[in-house]
Amino acid sequence: MSRLDSFIRRLVAQREILDMICRDMPLPDGVVIELGLGNGRTYDHLRERLPGRRIIAFDRALGAHKASTPEPENLVIGEIDATAKAFFGIGAALVHADIGSGYDDLDLVNLAWLPEVTVELLGPGGIAASGVRLKHPSLEPLPLPAGIAEDRYFIYRKRQ
Ligand SMILES: C[S@@+](CC[C@H](N)C(=O)[O-])C[C@H]1O[C@@H](n2cnc3c(N)ncnc32)[C@H](O)[C@@H]1O
């Protein structure tokens, strides 16, 4: 599969999953956490789909489109494994983790801390959507929307 095909499939999966979560899954009260603001496309999508929810976005550097740049109080710049610690216990309703680089060796490094950070940010019953598999006893895997290939994206609910 070409990288273009793979990229398109990832974005389609991302949109299907975020739409399913926002439309069909009862989210508990709480903030939304966007790990990997990037250009701000999925941040913007979540903002549109979940009006009124506070969304806090994290990235190591600001590279978002001006129209998708969060207010300063909702933007956290730095390495997520360090910056997220100040938000542990915030009781997030949704954590969306999109910090993949496309380089397997770099992405493996994130796997060392991302599951635990996600669990510490989520409140009970909160949902995580991630571009990489999150292995953690507190995260119960949920089924993907019909038509989305296994291993392309992952959804979990934090056990109560
Ligand atoms: C695939 S992009 C995110 C795309 C974004 N969701 C969008 O829709 O525009 C991944 C982002 O994660 C950020 N990132 C990756 N690892 C990180 C880390 N350990 N700490 C902070 N930011 C990280 C990168 O800087 C990059 O901007």
The ligand as an SDF file (V2000), in Angstrom:
LIG
                    3D

 27 29  0  0  0  0  0  0  0  0999 V2000
    0.4110   13.0890   13.6320 C   0  0  0  0  0  0  0  0  0  0  0  0
    0.7310   14.6230   14.3650 S   0  0  0  0  0  0  0  0  0  0  0  0
   -0.8330   15.0840   15.0560 C   0  0  0  0  0  0  0  0  0  0  0  0
   -1.8200   15.5030   14.0070 C   0  0  0  0  0  0  0  0  0  0  0  0
   -3.0550   16.1470   14.5770 C   0  0  0  0  0  0  0  0  0  0  0  0
   -3.8500   15.2070   15.3450 N   0  0  0  0  0  0  0  0  0  0  0  0
   -3.8700   16.7870   13.4800 C   0  0  0  0  0  0  0  0  0  0  0  0
   -5.0010   16.3110   13.2170 O   0  0  0  0  0  0  0  0  0  0  0  0
   -3.4170   17.7780   12.9150 O   0  0  0  0  0  0  0  0  0  0  0  0
    1.6390   14.1650   15.7900 C   0  0  0  0  0  0  0  0  0  0  0  0
    2.0460   15.3100   16.6920 C   0  0  0  0  0  0  0  0  0  0  0  0
    2.4580   14.7690   17.9440 O   0  0  0  0  0  0  0  0  0  0  0  0
    3.5430   15.5170   18.4270 C   0  0  0  0  0  0  0  0  0  0  0  0
    4.3040   14.6550   19.3460 N   0  0  0  0  0  0  0  0  0  0  0  0
    4.7570   13.3910   19.0920 C   0  0  0  0  0  0  0  0  0  0  0  0
    5.3700   12.8910   20.1720 N   0  0  0  0  0  0  0  0  0  0  0  0
    5.3120   13.8540   21.1230 C   0  0  0  0  0  0  0  0  0  0  0  0
    5.7790   13.9270   22.4750 C   0  0  0  0  0  0  0  0  0  0  0  0
    6.4290   12.9120   23.0430 N   0  0  0  0  0  0  0  0  0  0  0  0
    5.5610   15.0720   23.1710 N   0  0  0  0  0  0  0  0  0  0  0  0
    4.9270   16.1100   22.5930 C   0  0  0  0  0  0  0  0  0  0  0  0
    4.4410   16.0930   21.3090 N   0  0  0  0  0  0  0  0  0  0  0  0
    4.6400   14.9760   20.5980 C   0  0  0  0  0  0  0  0  0  0  0  0
    4.3310   15.9320   17.1940 C   0  0  0  0  0  0  0  0  0  0  0  0
    5.0760   17.1020   17.4610 O   0  0  0  0  0  0  0  0  0  0  0  0
    3.2250   16.1270   16.1530 C   0  0  0  0  0  0  0  0  0  0  0  0
    2.8390   17.4790   16.0490 O   0  0  0  0  0  0  0  0  0  0  0  0
  1  2  1  0
  2  3  1  0
  2 10  1  0
  3  4  1  0
  4  5  1  0
  5  6  1  0
  5  7  1  0
  7  8  2  0
  7  9  1  0
 10 11  1  0
 11 12  1  0
 11 26  1  0
 12 13  1  0
 13 14  1  0
 13 24  1  0
 14 15  1  0
 14 23  1  0
 15 16  2  0
 16 17  1  0
 17 18  1  0
 17 23  2  0
 18 19  1  0
 18 20  2  0
 20 21  1  0
 21 22  2  0
 22 23  1  0
 24 25  1  0
 24 26  1  0
 26 27  1  0
M  CHG  2   2   1   9  -1
M  END
$$$$
